[in-house]
Amino acid sequence: MAKILIADDEQDIRDLLTWTLRFAGHEVIVASDGEEACHLARRERPALALLDVRMPKMNGYEACRKMKADPALKGMPVVFVSAWGQESEVKLGMEAGAAGYVVKPFEPNMLIRKVAELVEKKP
């Protein structure tokens, strides 16, 4: 299937996302902060990135903006997976360039469908 980048500072969430996506047949690469996510995205060229909002070194919004400013990554869909689900947070995510916003806790099958939808859309 597709190579997916996961960036979250919580190990349990990284493990859950990794298991869910691997179960759906995807290859997964993992980062624990926004800075590492940007580095891995540039090196690995994933089909999609799932970013937490609140992370050390660089938050998800900053990481998304940095990825979208990079000509090699600007077409890669970014989806925020965050407990911060207020309308203002979702708006900030979309303004940063995200293709979607999933609020924790999430239903694994819904996440799998969202990822599949965005990966299939990608040129």
For each residue, the residues with C-beta under 8 A, 3 or more apart:
1: 24 25 26 27 119
2: 26 27 46 47 48 115 119
3: 26 27 28 29 44 45 46 47
4: 21 26 27 28 29 46 47 48 49 50 115
5: 28 29 30 31 37 40 41 44 46 48 49 50
6: 14 17 18 21 28 29 30 31 49 50
7: 30 31 32 33 34 36 37 49 50 51 52 55 60 63
8: 13 14 17 32 50 51 52 55 81
9: 32 33 52 54 55 56
10: 13 14 52
11: 14 15 32
12: 15 16
13: 8 10 16 17 52 81 104
14: 6 8 10 11 17 18 30 32
15: 11 12 18 19
16: 12 13 19 20 108
17: 6 8 13 14 20 21 28 50 81 111
18: 6 14 15 21 22 28 30
19: 15 16 22 23
20: 16 17 23 24 108 111 112
21: 4 6 17 18 24 26 28 111 112 115
22: 18 19 25 26 27 28
23: 19 20 108 112
24: 1 20 21 112 115 116
25: 1 22
26: 1 2 3 4 21 22 115
27: 1 2 3 4 22
28: 3 4 5 6 17 18 21 22
29: 3 4 5 6 40 44 46
30: 5 6 7 14 18
31: 5 6 7 34 36 37 39 40
32: 7 8 9 11 14 36 55 56
33: 7 9 36 37 55 56 57 58
34: 7 31 37 38 51 55 56 57 58 59 60 62 63
35: 38 39 57 58 63
36: 7 31 32 33 39 40 57
37: 5 7 31 33 34 40 41 49 51 55 58 63
38: 34 35 41 42 58 63 66 67
39: 31 35 36 42 43
40: 5 29 31 36 37 43 44 46
41: 5 37 38 44 45 46 49 67 70 73 76
42: 38 39 45 70 72 73
43: 39 40
44: 3 5 29 40 41
45: 3 41 42 72 73 76
46: 2 3 4 5 29 40 41 49 76
47: 2 3 4 76 77 119 122
48: 2 4 5 76 77 78 79 115 118 119 122
49: 4 5 6 7 37 41 46 64 67 76 77 78 79
50: 4 5 6 7 8 17 78 79 80 81 102 115
51: 7 8 34 37 55 60 63 64 78 79 80 81
52: 7 8 9 10 13 55 60 80 81 82
53: 59 60 61 80 82 84 89 93
54: 9 59 60 82 84
55: 7 8 9 32 33 34 37 51 52 58 59 60 63
56: 9 32 33 34
57: 33 34 35 36
58: 33 34 35 37 38 55 62 63 66
59: 34 53 54 55 62 63
60: 7 34 51 52 53 54 55 63 64 80 82 93 96
61: 53 64 65 92 93 96
62: 34 58 59 65 66
63: 7 34 35 37 38 51 55 58 59 60 66 67
64: 49 51 60 61 67 68 78 80 93 96 97 98
65: 61 62 68 69 96 97
66: 38 58 62 63 69 70
67: 38 41 49 63 64 70 73 74 76 78 97
68: 64 65 73 74 78 96 97
69: 65 66 74
70: 41 42 66 67 73 74
71: 74
72: 42 45
73: 41 42 45 67 68 70 76
74: 67 68 69 70 71
75: 122 123
76: 41 45 46 47 48 49 67 73 122
77: 47 48 49 99 100 118 119 121 122
78: 48 49 50 51 64 67 68 96 97 98 99
79: 48 49 50 51 98 99 100 101 102 114 115 118
80: 50 51 52 53 60 64 90 93 98 100 101 102
81: 8 13 17 50 51 52 102 104 106 111
82: 52 53 54 60 85 89 93 101 102 103 104
83: 103 104
84: 53 54 89
85: 82 89 90 101 103 104
86: 89 90
87: 90 91
88: 91 92
89: 53 82 84 85 86 92 93 101
90: 80 85 86 87 93 94 101
91: 87 88 94 95
92: 61 88 89 95 96
93: 53 60 61 64 80 82 89 90 96 98 101
94: 90 91 97 98 101
95: 91 92
96: 60 61 64 65 68 78 92 93
97: 64 65 67 68 78 94
98: 64 78 79 80 93 94 101
99: 77 78 79 118
100: 77 79 80 114 118
101: 79 80 82 85 89 90 93 94 98
102: 50 79 80 81 82 106 110 111 114
103: 82 83 85 106
104: 13 81 82 83 85
105:
106: 81 102 103 110 111
107: 110 111
108: 16 20 23 111 112
109: 112 113
110: 102 106 107 113 114
111: 17 20 21 81 102 106 107 108 114 115
112: 20 21 23 24 108 109 115 116
113: 109 110 116 117
114: 79 100 102 110 111 117 118
115: 2 4 21 24 26 48 50 79 111 112 118 119
116: 24 112 113 119 120
117: 113 114 120 121
118: 48 77 79 99 100 114 115 121 122
119: 1 2 47 48 77 115 116 122
120: 116 117
121: 77 117 118
122: 47 48 75 76 77 118 119
123: 75
